[in-house]
Amino acid sequence: MTLELTAVLAFVALQLAIGWWVSRRIATEDDYLLAGRRMGPILATGTLFATWFGAETCVGSAGQVFEHGVSITTAEPFGYGVCLLLMGLVLARPLWRRRLVTLADLFRARFSPGVERLAAVLMIPASVLWAAAQLRAFGQVLASASTLELEVAIAAATVITLVYTTMGGLLADAITDLIQCGVLILGLVVLFVAVVGDLGGAGAALRAIDPERVALVPSGGSDWLALLEDWSIPILGSVVAQELVARVSAARSGAVARGAPIAAGLAYVAVGLVPVTLGLVAPRLLGELEHPEQALPLLASEHLSPALHLLFSGALVSAILSTVDSTLLVASSLASHNLVQPLRPGLSERARVRLARGGVVLFGIVAALLAFGAEGVFALVEAASAFGSAGIVVIVFLGLFTRIGGRASAYAALIAGAVAYVAAGSAGLAAPYLASLAAALGGYLLFSAGARPARPA
């Protein structure tokens, strides 16, 4: 057994211990899906940051900057930071006051049970596909640290994730997120200090950055429609994600619900600038790379001691784990609470918890099957993140803050947004998400014309 695998397994053992400890506190559906609605500012901020700040944030943003430099087209980490700020400043308090279990609950109260079910059906695939991508990435880490075949490593990663997520629910997820958040930040800071030190200090590091790689507008100009598309997906496509809504709903007060996303958004941008900066200095240290996304791992392997490189590898594992458990809880909560429970009224709290846990196992198995054979799962994730979310965005904002529209308007927005996204993507349009937003808004307003005003939820 390698030292790296030993460290990963030790970290996993800690996760399982936390899941077992938290499982003894779970008695109700709120306990399992919303941590008993008792999250304080530190726990809420940590879990929000860790869930959003994944391994792809580190590796992907450094690779993008390595290849293209920094300009107005650089949406990461700023786009998701703005998303969190938008949630805190605009949506958090109104959502928290409604004591939702899932976002689909809002649609039942404001529109109809049918709209609730359709929204849940549109939201589940993104979480399952994202979980598949993270399980595959976790499996690759285990395989690279051992002699395991990738398929065996993915199966092991699935079992590990399912055991601790099924036991502890959101509270175990949040506590481990806080640990993972600390490990990730420490790993990035250690790498940053090592690289700057090897370059000769902060001044030398600044001089190592090619000035032509830092510009407001890239030298080749910018496609403003594509730019707006690139920024709208992380901001509008994610601000209504159930992973975010669940953590806001789990806050112990309205002040925590509002403050935690704001703090997490600011931390996201601040920490996200570390891989961006490393991506800027990497060309001086690494030269040309066939695969730019290798920039950050290569910097770690060349500039960290074996022990510190182990810490950095643990940070990437932490980022993966903090995302995959959240996605499985989201898929389960939408399916169990919004699709199954309405068909079985009168379920006891214990039965509801069992149903939610069963959903985690079911969607974990589905995600693992996708991870085994889907080479393009990461591309599917990007599509799933935008698919359906345009209609969700429209009915959340108009449903929360206006009396415009009713059930027909909500159906029109959800269906038009999803159909427009698929059609625009198939036709090769440059901005399919913007097209889906326009279609969803147009459908909502068209079917609200002449309709009797509704009371905001």
Helices and strands as residue ranges (DSSP letters): H 3-23, H 29-34, G 35-37, H 41-52, H 55-68, H 78-86, I 87-91, H 92-97, H 103-110, H 113-144, H 150-199, H 202-207, G 211-213, H 224-239, H 242-249, H 254-286, G 292-294, H 295-303, H 306-333, I 334-340, G 341-343, H 349-373, H 377-386, H 389-401, H 407-426, H 432-448
